[in-house]
């Protein structure tokens, strides 16, 4: 279908993207120490001081193709059901700070090669101003490459990755969110590649789910699963799809399930395209109270003429700063 406006473009893709938002910067103090138990996470661990909320939004048509070329007038934004004034609007491809969180546990053996290819395909869609870091995990997470713009450094580290050990996925997400404190770019995302649930972390699911809900970082997870008939037998692995979905969707991202290894690079490329086709809506909340409470966000589209029914996807809310 050809759009009625020459400025409106529809990008072909198979998957639907969810957008994300939060306050501008979160300070996460490191807690993981060798041989030590993870300390409980509290709201005091997240310190935010900002007056501008940024909401990345993705718009798709009925065929799940990305729609670009919309204007600020095509959006309405609400916080706790009260309409907000959109003070900043952008649809440009802004630089990204991205953390690659890579599973190299024992069960990843034959999946490593295609997982490396997926990362390489994702990198092909990067911009010169993007920056990346690498966290690898098995029994425990390890920051194997701090922030860099040299993508070969990360790919070289991945080239020597070996599959062994258990799966400390939750600890890896924590470590990645901590490293993201050092990001230079406003837009931040994690690309998480794993084949199952957690069976080796110090942090618990509720702690990490609460943490990622508060963080200003979109999480995209690629879950590599065998078919249900032969899927791994442990409860952790059986719960992998649900765990990755909850972690990703709380941040406004999404989990993509893959059961054919050959699809991995293509799925990673689609995530890269999604990150490059977002609208950024910025507003100063009418409610200035620093009460630390969760605030629901809603985005409504003003349907352009001559186009099929469009859908918008965004993060569902954020936590206001505490006093």
N, C-alpha and C positions, 0 to 999 in steps of 0.2 A: 504494500500500500504506500502510495506517495503522499507525504504530508502536504498540507495546504500552504505552509509557509516555507520559503527557501532557507530560512534560518533554523529550521527545526530538523534535526537529524535523528534517525533511529538506528542504533548500533545493534548488529546481530549478535546474540549470545544465547546460550541454552539455559543458564541459571538466573535466578532472581537474587538481587543483592539487598541486604538490609543496611541502612545507614547507621551512624553512631554519633553520640555527642557527649559532652561533659564539660566541667569547668576546666580552665586552661591548663593547670599543671598539678600533678599529685606527687607528693614526696613520700616514698615508701622506704622505710629503714630496713636494711638487710637483717634477716633473722636466722638464716640457716648456718649452723656451725657444725663442722665434722664431729660426729659422735654425740651431738646434742639434740634434745627434743625440740621440735618447733614450738615456739611460744605462741599463745593465742593471739590472733589478730583482733584489734579493737578499732573503733572508729577514730581513736586518737592517732592511729598509725597513718591516717590519710589527712594531710594538711593542705588545704586549698585556699587560695586567695585570689579571686578574680570577680569581675563584674560582667563579663561577657560569656554567654553560652553559645557554643558553636554546634550546629546540628548538620552533619553531612547527610544528605538525602539522595536516594537513588529512585529514578522513575522508570518504569517499564510499561510496555504495551501488552496486549493479551498474549502475544507470542514470546513473552519474556525477553524482548529486545530492549536495550537501553535507549532511552529517549533523552536527547540533549537539545539545547537551543531554547529552552523555556526561560521566561523572565521572572523577576521578583514578583510581579503582579499575578503570576500563576500559582502562588503559594500563600497559604494562611497558616499561622503558627499559634498554638495554644499551650499554655502551661497551667495545669490544674483547671482546665476548662475555661481559662480566661485568655482572650486573644492578646498576643504580644506584638509589638512593632518590630518588624524585621529591619534592623539598622545596617546589617552587612549582608551582601549577597554576592556570591561568586560561583561560576561554573567552570573556572579555569583549572587546569591540571597543576595543582600546587605540589611542591616537593613533599616527600614522605620520609618518615623515619620508620624503618621496618625491622623487626626482630624475627629471625627464622628460628623456630623451635623444632628441633629435628630428633625424632625417636631413633635410637640405635640399640634398642634392647634386643634380647635374643630372638624374639619372634619376628624381627624385621628382616632377617637373613636375605632371602631371595627378593625382598621388596626394596632393598637399598638402592640398587642401580636405577630403577625407575624413579625413586624418590629424589635421587640426585638430579636426574633429568628434569624433574618437575621444578626444582629450585632454579635450575639454569633457565628454564622456559619463563619462569616468573621474572627473573632478572632481565630478560630481553625487553620487558615492557617498562623498565626503570628509566628515570631521568638522570641527567648528570648531577643534579643537586640532591638526589635521594641519598640516604645513608642507611647502612644495614649492619646488624650484628648477628652472631650465631650462638645459640645455646643448644648443646647436644645433651641427651639424657639417656641413661639406662638405670642402674641402681641409684644414681643421684645425678643432678644436673651439673653441667660444666659450661662456663662461658668460654668457648674456644676461640671466639673472635669478637673483640669489642667493636664499637661503631667504626665503620670504614666506608669510603666511597669506592674502594677498589674491590670489585666483585670477585676478582680472581682469588683474592685472599680467602674468601669464604669457600669458593669452589675447591680450592686446593685443600682446605681443611676437610671438606666433605669427602674428597677423593680417598682419604686414608681412614675413613670411618669403618669400624668393624662392628658386627652385630654380636652383642653379648649382654648378659645380665637381665635384671628385672626392669620395671617401668615406673619411674618416679615422675610421672607427667605433671602432677599438681605442683610439686616443688619446682619443676622446670618453668611452669607458667609464672610462679612467684618470682623466680630469679629474673625472668625476662621483663616482667613489669618493673622490677627494681632497676634493671639496666636502662629501661626506657626513660628514667629520670634524666639521663644525660642527653636526651634527644635535642637536636638543634631545630627541628622542624615542628610546626604546630600540629600537623596531621601525623598520627602515629598508628601503626598496625602491627599485629603479629601474624605470621604465617606458621601454623602448627601442623606438622605432618606426623601422624602416629597410626598405629594399627589396633589400638585397644585401650582398655581402661587402666587405672592406676593400681599398682600393687606394691609400691615401695616408698611412698612419700611420707614425710613427717607431717605436712599440713593436711588438713581434712577437706573433704569436698565442700561443706558449708563455709569454711573459712575462705577458700579460694573463690567460690562463687560470689561471696559477698565482696571480696576484693576486686574482682574483675568488673562487677557491677558498678563500682565506684570509680574505676580507673578511666582515664580519657584515652583509651586505646581500643581500637577495633581488633577483634580476634577472628581470623578465618582459619578453620580447621579442615584438613583433608584427612578423613578417616578411611584407612585401607582395611577392608573387611572381607573375609571369606564368605561364601554363600552360607545361608542359615543352616543348611544341612550339614555342613562340615565346620561351622564356626567353632573356635576354641572353646574349651569346656569350662574354664574358670569363671567364677562370677564376675571378676574384674573385667575380663575380656568381653563377656556377654553384655556388661553394662557400658562398654566403651562408646557406642554410638550415642546413647543418651547423655553421657557425661560430656562428650565433646560438643554436642548440640547445645546443652545448657550453658556451657562456658562461653561458646561463641555468641549465641543469641542474646545473652545478657548485655553484651557489649555493642550490639547492633550488627555484629557480623553473622556468619553462618557456617555450619558444618556441611561439607560435601562428602557424601559416601561414595567410595570407589570399590568395586569388586573385581574390576579388570585392570591389572597393573598398567596396561598400555594406555589407559585413559588418564593416568596421573599427570603427564606434562600438559595435556589439553585443559584439564581442570585448573591447574595452577595458572595457566595463561588467562583463563576466564576470570579468575580472582584478580589478576593484575589489571585486566580491562575494567572490572567493576570499580576498582580503586581510582581509576582514571576518568570515570564518568559519573561523578557525584556533584551535586549542588551543595554549597555550604551556606546555611542560613545562620546568621548571627543576631542575637538580641540581648538586651539588658532586661532581666526579669523585673516585672512591676512589683513583685514581692521581694523587698530588700532584706527580709529577716534572715539572719544568720543562725538558723535553728538546727542545721544538720539533717533536716528531714528530706525524705524522698519526694521529688516532684515529677508528676507525670507530664510528658510532652506529647502533643499530637500535631501532626502536619496534615493539612487538607489541601487538595489540589483544586484549582479553578480550571476546569476542563477546557483545553483549547478547541476551537472550532475545526471541523474537518478531520479530526483524529479519532481513532477508536478509544474506548474507555481506558484511561491510564491509571496506574497504581503507584503509590509512593511508599518507600520503606525507610525507616529511620529508627534510631534508638528510642525506647519507650519512656525514658526518664533519666534523672540524675539526682545525686544528693547535693543539696545546698551546703555551702560551707558552715561549719560550726563556729561558735564564738571563740 
